[in-house]
Amino acid sequence: SLATLGIMMAGWSSNNKYALLGAFRSVAQLVSYEVPLVMSLLVPIMLAGTMGMQDIVNAQRGMWFIVSAPISAFLFFIASQAETGRGPFDLLEAESELVAGFNIEYSGMKFGLFFAGEFVHVLTNALLLATLFAGGWVGPFVDQVPLLGIVYLSVKSAVFYLASLLLRNTVPRVRIDQLMNFNWKFLVPVSIANLVVTAFLLKLVQTFGLSPAPDRANDFIANIPQAVILLAGNIALGFVILTYVRNHGRRERLAMETSQSVGQERERIRHMGAVGD
């Protein structure tokens, strides 16, 4: 929210229409994508039973949360990509539309600070992904050699950072209407459904005593039943989502083909009438 305020003030104070339009887009985009971002954060909090970052990492000593909650990790990754304004969600400074976006009037140190802030934001999201879903600094022999925790966290964060770069350089930029529709019509409903399914399955696992005992929370074998049930729920939810997306795509293509056929038929009738005259 504070980043949104800073971008809005930077664009508004520039007295430039491109900067102002980029600032308006930033407010709409960043505020909208905070909803699925926060909802995806609730899943590791539920699995760990705490909001403490260190306790969430310690809860993954037996099994990473990305194994039992892959949809949440994916939602967090996509929402964080939009929050940082990286491709394909880089509409804040779309060169083909806004020249440079909200920072078009800035140069030198001021432009450098905006640019550095964007890269720091991406790195922060990679660190959060590694901490919340990939075990953070936890790894083999980390208790014997604590410095290995820095290596583990750096490697995991680098993997997520490279995934962000790969997405940015392979997927084309979306339009602003596609961006908002993707959030409110897809990401938010999926986030709500994922949160409900995870909460239901977690309560079911705890009711039947399939969750690991407190003294065996760090045991990989003891975490398998809970992880398998949660993973199965995520796979089932993912299958439902893919089925809906496929059917929606078919309906869109059918409507487009029908519209094109009607247009061609009208053009043919108009041409025949012109020839008859």
C-alpha positions in Angstrom: 0.0 0.0 0.0 2.8 2.4 0.8 4.5 1.6 -2.6 1.2 2.4 -4.3 1.0 5.8 -2.6 4.6 6.6 -3.6 4.0 5.7 -7.3 0.8 7.7 -7.3 2.5 10.8 -5.9 5.4 10.4 -8.4 3.1 10.2 -11.4 0.7 12.9 -10.2 3.4 15.4 -9.4 5.1 15.0 -12.8 2.3 17.0 -14.6 2.5 14.6 -17.5 -0.5 12.7 -18.9 1.5 9.5 -19.5 2.9 9.6 -15.9 -0.6 10.3 -14.5 -2.1 7.4 -16.5 0.7 5.1 -15.3 0.0 6.2 -11.7 -3.7 5.4 -12.1 -2.9 2.0 -13.5 -0.6 1.3 -10.6 -3.3 2.0 -8.0 -5.7 -0.2 -9.8 -3.2 -3.0 -10.4 -1.4 -3.1 -7.1 -4.5 -2.8 -4.9 -6.3 -5.4 -6.9 -3.6 -8.0 -6.8 -3.1 -7.6 -3.0 -6.3 -9.6 -2.5 -5.1 -13.0 -4.0 -1.6 -12.3 -2.5 -2.9 -12.1 1.0 -5.3 -15.0 0.5 -2.4 -17.2 -0.6 -0.4 -16.2 2.4 -3.2 -17.5 4.7 -2.5 -21.1 3.6 1.0 -21.5 5.0 -0.2 -19.7 8.1 -2.9 -22.3 8.6 -0.5 -25.2 7.9 2.0 -23.9 10.4 -0.6 -22.7 13.0 1.3 -19.4 13.5 2.1 -16.1 11.9 5.7 -16.1 13.0 8.1 -16.3 10.0 10.6 -18.4 12.0 7.9 -20.8 13.2 6.6 -21.2 9.6 10.1 -22.2 8.5 10.5 -24.6 11.3 7.2 -26.2 10.5 8.6 -27.1 7.1 11.5 -29.2 8.5 9.5 -32.3 7.7 7.9 -31.3 4.5 7.9 -28.1 2.4 4.6 -26.4 2.1 5.0 -26.1 -1.7 4.5 -29.9 -1.8 1.2 -29.8 0.1 0.0 -26.4 -1.2 1.3 -26.0 -4.8 -1.7 -23.9 -5.8 -1.1 -21.4 -3.0 2.6 -21.1 -4.1 1.5 -20.5 -7.7 -1.0 -17.9 -6.7 1.5 -16.1 -4.6 4.1 -16.2 -7.4 1.6 -14.7 -10.0 0.2 -12.1 -7.6 3.7 -11.0 -6.5 4.7 -10.7 -10.2 1.8 -8.3 -10.7 2.6 -6.5 -7.5 6.1 -5.7 -8.7 4.9 -4.7 -12.1 7.0 -7.2 -13.9 6.1 -8.8 -17.3 3.6 -9.8 -18.4 2.0 -7.4 -15.9 4.3 -4.4 -16.6 1.5 -2.1 -17.4 2.8 0.6 -15.0 5.5 1.5 -17.5 4.3 -0.1 -20.8 6.7 1.3 -23.3 4.3 0.8 -26.3 1.5 2.7 -24.5 2.9 5.0 -21.8 6.4 5.6 -23.1 7.9 5.0 -19.6 4.9 5.2 -17.2 4.8 7.0 -14.0 8.6 7.8 -14.0 8.8 9.3 -17.4 9.8 12.7 -16.1 12.5 11.4 -13.7 16.2 10.9 -14.5 19.5 10.5 -12.8 19.4 9.5 -9.1 15.6 9.7 -8.8 15.0 7.3 -11.7 17.7 5.1 -10.3 15.9 4.8 -7.0 12.7 3.8 -8.7 14.5 1.3 -10.8 16.4 -0.1 -7.8 13.2 -0.3 -5.7 11.6 -2.5 -8.4 14.5 -5.0 -8.4 14.6 -5.0 -4.6 10.8 -5.7 -4.6 11.3 -8.7 -6.9 14.1 -10.0 -4.7 12.0 -9.6 -1.6 9.2 -11.6 -3.2 11.6 -14.4 -4.1 12.8 -14.5 -0.5 9.2 -14.6 0.8 8.4 -17.5 -1.6 11.5 -19.4 -0.5 10.6 -18.8 3.2 6.9 -19.5 3.1 6.8 -22.4 0.7 10.3 -23.9 0.3 11.6 -24.2 3.8 13.6 -21.0 3.9 17.0 -21.6 5.4 16.2 -25.2 6.4 18.3 -28.0 4.8 20.7 -30.8 5.4 23.3 -30.2 8.2 22.0 -26.7 8.8 21.9 -27.4 12.6 25.5 -28.5 12.6 26.7 -25.7 10.2 24.3 -22.7 10.6 26.1 -20.8 7.8 24.6 -23.3 5.4 21.2 -21.7 6.0 22.4 -18.6 4.1 23.4 -20.8 1.2 20.1 -22.7 1.2 18.0 -19.5 1.3 20.1 -17.8 -1.4 19.8 -20.8 -3.7 16.0 -21.2 -3.2 15.5 -17.5 -3.7 17.6 -17.5 -6.9 15.4 -20.3 -8.3 12.3 -18.2 -7.8 14.0 -15.1 -9.1 15.0 -16.9 -12.3 11.5 -18.2 -12.7 10.3 -14.5 -12.5 12.8 -13.5 -15.2 11.7 -16.5 -17.3 8.1 -15.5 -17.1 8.9 -11.9 -17.9 10.9 -12.7 -21.0 8.6 -15.4 -22.5 5.0 -14.2 -22.0 3.8 -11.1 -23.9 2.3 -8.1 -22.1 -1.4 -8.3 -21.4 -3.9 -5.4 -21.8 -5.2 -3.5 -18.8 -8.7 -5.0 -19.2 -7.2 -8.5 -19.4 -5.2 -7.8 -16.3 -8.1 -6.8 -14.2 -10.4 -9.6 -15.5 -7.7 -12.1 -14.8 -7.5 -10.9 -11.2 -11.1 -10.5 -10.3 -12.6 -13.2 -12.4 -9.9 -15.9 -12.0 -7.3 -15.3 -9.3 -9.6 -14.1 -6.6 -12.2 -16.9 -7.0 -9.4 -19.5 -7.2 -7.8 -18.1 -4.1 -11.1 -18.3 -2.2 -11.7 -21.9 -3.4 -8.2 -22.9 -2.5 -8.4 -21.4 1.0 -11.7 -23.2 1.7 -10.5 -26.5 0.3 -7.2 -26.3 2.3 -9.0 -25.4 5.5 -11.5 -28.2 5.1 -8.9 -30.8 4.4 -6.6 -29.6 7.2 -9.5 -29.9 9.7 -10.3 -33.4 8.3 -6.7 -34.5 8.7 -6.6 -33.2 12.3 -10.0 -34.8 13.1 -8.8 -38.3 12.0 -5.4 -37.9 13.7 -3.4 -38.0 10.4 -1.5 -34.8 11.2 2.0 -35.4 12.6 2.4 -35.4 16.4 4.2 -32.4 17.9 7.2 -34.5 18.8 7.4 -35.8 15.2 6.7 -32.6 13.3 10.2 -32.7 11.8 9.9 -36.3 10.7 9.5 -36.6 6.9 7.6 -39.9 7.2 5.1 -38.5 9.8 4.2 -35.7 7.4 3.5 -37.8 4.4 -0.3 -38.6 5.2 -1.2 -34.9 5.7 0.9 -33.9 2.6 -0.7 -36.6 0.4 -4.2 -35.6 1.4 -3.6 -31.9 0.9 -1.8 -32.5 -2.4 -4.7 -34.7 -3.7 -7.1 -31.8 -2.8 -4.8 -29.4 -4.8 -4.7 -31.7 -7.8 -8.5 -32.1 -7.7 -9.0 -28.3 -7.5 -6.4 -27.8 -10.3 -8.3 -30.3 -12.5 -11.5 -28.4 -11.9 -9.8 -25.1 -12.7 -8.3 -26.4 -15.9 -11.6 -27.9 -17.0 -13.3 -24.5 -16.5 -10.5 -22.7 -18.3 -10.7 -25.1 -21.3 -14.5 -24.9 -21.5 -14.4 -21.1 -21.2 -11.8 -20.9 -24.0 -13.9 -23.1 -26.2 -17.0 -20.9 -25.7 -14.9 -17.8 -26.5 -13.5 -19.3 -29.7 -17.0 -20.5 -30.7 -18.4 -17.0 -30.1 -15.6 -15.4 -32.1 -16.0 -17.9 -35.0 -19.7 -17.3 -35.0 -19.2 -13.5 -35.1 -16.7 -13.8 -37.9 -19.1 -16.1 -39.9 -22.0 -13.7 -39.5 -19.8 -10.8 -40.6 -18.5 -12.6 -43.6 -22.1 -13.6 -44.6 -23.2 -10.0 -44.3 -20.3 -8.9 -46.4 -21.1 -11.5 -49.1 -24.8 -10.4 -49.2 -23.8 -6.8 -49.4 -21.4 -7.6 -52.2 -24.0 -9.6 -54.1 -26.4 -6.7 -53.8 -23.9 -4.3 -55.1 -23.1 -6.5 -58.1 -26.9 -6.9 -58.8 -27.3 -3.1 -58.9 
